[in-house]
Amino acid sequence: MKKPLSDRSIKDLRLLERIRECHIASGGTYGSPWIHRDLRDEGESCSVHRVAKIIRNNKIKAQIGYKRRHIQGGKVGKIADNILKRQFNPDAP
């Protein structure tokens, strides 16, 4: 005989769907604090610890250390012409 789901587990399943939506929308980079913030902005009432527990139990992982594009090189700096004809090496002060 199978027991019916409790109210808390039903709410956890509903939260899990919302968590997966937020996780996918972030490109897989959000962890529990950021997902919790998104859920709170949408009007959901839950704690960050509950979100973390649901994420951990369902093996949802945030992408850590994703590579950013680094731009190297470029054009070499150009020295401006002396259009004011200033003397940078005068003979006397």
Secondary structure, DSSP 8 states (H G I E B T S, - for coil): ------HHHHHHHHHHHHHHHHHHHTTT---HHHHHHHHHHTT----HHHHHHHHHHTT-----S-----------------TT---SS-S--
